[in-house]
Amino acid sequence: MRCFLLILYCLVCLNSCGIQKNKTAKTNEETPFIWEAANLYFLLTDRFNNADFSNDINFNRTAKTGKLRGFKGGDIKGITQKIKAGYFTNLGINAIWLTPIVEQIHGGTDEGTGLTYGFHGYWANDWTALDPNFGIKEDLHELVDAAHKKGIRIVLDAVINHTGPITDKDPVWPKNWVRTHPKCNYKAYDATITCTLVDNLPDIKTEVNESVDLPAQLIEKWKKEGRYEQEVAELNDFFNRTGYPRAPRFYIIKWLTDYITEFGIDGYRCDTVKHTEEYVWQEFKAECDYAFAEWKKNNPDKVLDDNNFYLVGEIYNYGINTGQYYDFGDKKVNYFNNAFQSLINFQFKWNAAQQDYEKLFSSYSNFLTTDLKGFGTLNYLTSHDDGKPYDASREKPFDTATKLLLAPGTSQVYYGDESARPLIIEGTEGDATLRSFMNWDAIKNDVKTKKILLHWQKLGKFRADHPAIGVGIHQMINREPYVFYRRFLKDDYNDLVVVGLGLPKGEKILEVPALFKNNEVLRDAYSNQKVKVKNGKVLIDSEFSIVLLEKK
């Protein structure tokens, strides 16, 4: 009987451990997951971790490429391996964004940078299949399940704007599906949308409302793979339910939302948003919401919380200071209007370089509570296609973490930010220099890299435990030395933190007037020590210049 009760007790503990919500260190209240405050990790699937060497070569993609322009072996299993090992949890990551994992073109293209294969995932050949270099469907199921068990959401990458380039192995899609000219000049709305982004990147005719037949190459491919009838039956069901015409964009929307209903992913980062009509993203949102509701209904035991499906858009050069509108010159468009919950903020790296902490933090808090109230921003300092990162030479990885992870909004950690993975690789051309393989050896063996990683871990976990960092109201307490607090209130949840930066090492006194009760015990999450509030102040003795105060 005693053994039975012990087993029952363990099962109850496991069932109530809060897969989707973290227990805060301060009050034992459940920490709500809020997309606008998330700590999101962005990685190139092919460049992160190789756990399955058997899938490294497919479709005879073996020709010599330009440096860092071929497949390097990273796969879905590799990401899952690191999820299960606790790498992301230790880093305070609660969402992971993967580059597209759909089947890529089989050939390569050379645009003056050496032969390039679709290792990055943005050159779709078949939206309905995973690229075997990345893995199989069972691998994706395992990844999503493993992430959800750790309280981590999964965001995939959606490309509706274009197919992959035309190669000797990859024919152009039919003319009623794509255009191959003119090339965009970006001088006006139409010259940004009804055109190809670059030469040899066929543009999906997303404006078309007439029905089109499936491309012959897809029909042939599906028949060879023995799934033609299934795919056609699913398409028939989709178009019968929605009443949409069989126009190019609706095929792709159907194929992308299948990843929601089948795998239970939590969000999409949408590529090249401003190169596609705004109503396309409204249609996409409607179908994503429907698919997410269906998945939740069919998988009640796997539902994490009542958050909506997350959509974040990439509008190149959009900045938070423009609010909800993007200006094409001849037209302004609000992409938040019944479409995106958040947009990637290309402005953050400039603000981080030019502004001190208070100017940076207070201005972002103000933007998010006024112009962008009800929406979010995704801040980054390094990315896969931004050739001017905040710290290209990796000379200030500690400062990078502090500004990114303590700023209001959602933080995007680019893989290797936390380990100062080199961004200047000799012999590379263009954005390939930003896409080297993850530097796991340095994390394991290099003392300096370990110190950098520890800093990112401390700040990241503090952020994950406290949504007040991302969505709380910001208030400076003292300018010199710099101390501020953030407070987030929602229903019965009250999250309050105090942060000090640039403090003297050794003993330091922080004022926390009227924020905490006298004799209340707090914890400095950076030095991992408890302190007591006395007369509106706390005394901390640590070797660090940072203090992260939270309720015990």
WOZIVEN-V258397 format. One record per residue. SS is DSSP state (a for helix, b for strand, c for the rest). Layout:
# WOZIVEN-V258397
ss=[SS | SS]
This chain:
# WOZIVEN-V258397
ss=[c | a | a | a | a | a | a | a | a | a | a | a | a | a | a | c | c | c | c | c | c | b | b | c | c | c | c | c | c | b | b | c | c | c | a | a | a | c | b | b | b | b | b | c | a | a | a | a | c | c | c | c | a | a | a | c | c | c | c | c | c | c | c | c | c | c | c | c | c | c | c | c | c | c | c | a | a | a | a | a | a | a | a | a | c | c | a | a | a | a | c | c | c | c | b | b | b | b | c | c | c | b | b | b | c | c | c | c | b | c | c | c | c | c | c | b | c | c | c | c | c | c | c | b | b | b | b | b | b | b | c | c | c | c | c | c | a | a | a | a | a | a | a | a | a | a | a | a | a | c | c | c | b | b | b | b | b | b | c | c | c | b | c | c | c | c | c | c | c | c | c | c | c | c | c | c | c | b | b | c | c | c | b | c | c | c | c | c | c | a | a | a | a | c | c | b | c | c | c | c | c | c | b | b | c | c | c | c | c | c | c | c | c | c | c | a | a | a | a | a | a | a | a | a | c | c | c | a | a | a | a | a | a | a | a | a | a | a | a | a | a | a | c | c | c | c | c | a | a | a | a | a | a | a | a | a | a | a | a | a | a | a | a | c | c | c | b | b | b | b | c | c | a | a | a | c | c | a | a | a | a | a | a | a | a | a | a | a | a | a | a | a | a | a | a | a | a | a | c | a | a | a | c | c | c | c | c | c | c | b | b | b | b | c | c | c | c | c | c | a | a | a | c | c | b | b | b | c | c | c | c | b | b | b | c | c | c | c | c | c | c | b | b | b | b | c | c | a | a | a | a | a | a | a | c | c | a | a | a | a | a | a | a | a | a | a | a | a | a | c | c | c | c | c | c | b | b | b | b | b | c | c | c | c | c | c | c | c | c | c | c | c | c | c | c | c | a | a | a | a | a | a | a | a | a | a | c | c | c | b | b | b | b | b | c | c | a | a | a | c | c | c | c | c | c | c | c | c | c | a | a | a | a | a | c | c | c | c | c | a | a | a | a | a | a | c | a | a | a | a | a | a | a | a | a | a | a | a | a | a | a | a | a | a | a | c | c | a | a | a | a | c | b | b | b | b | b | b | c | c | c | b | b | b | b | b | b | b | b | b | c | c | b | b | b | b | b | b | b | b | b | c | c | c | c | b | b | b | b | b | b | c | c | c | c | c | c | c | c | c | b | b | b | b | c | c | c | c | b | b | b | b | c | b | c | c | b | b | b | b | b | b | c | c | c | c | b | b | b | b | b | c]
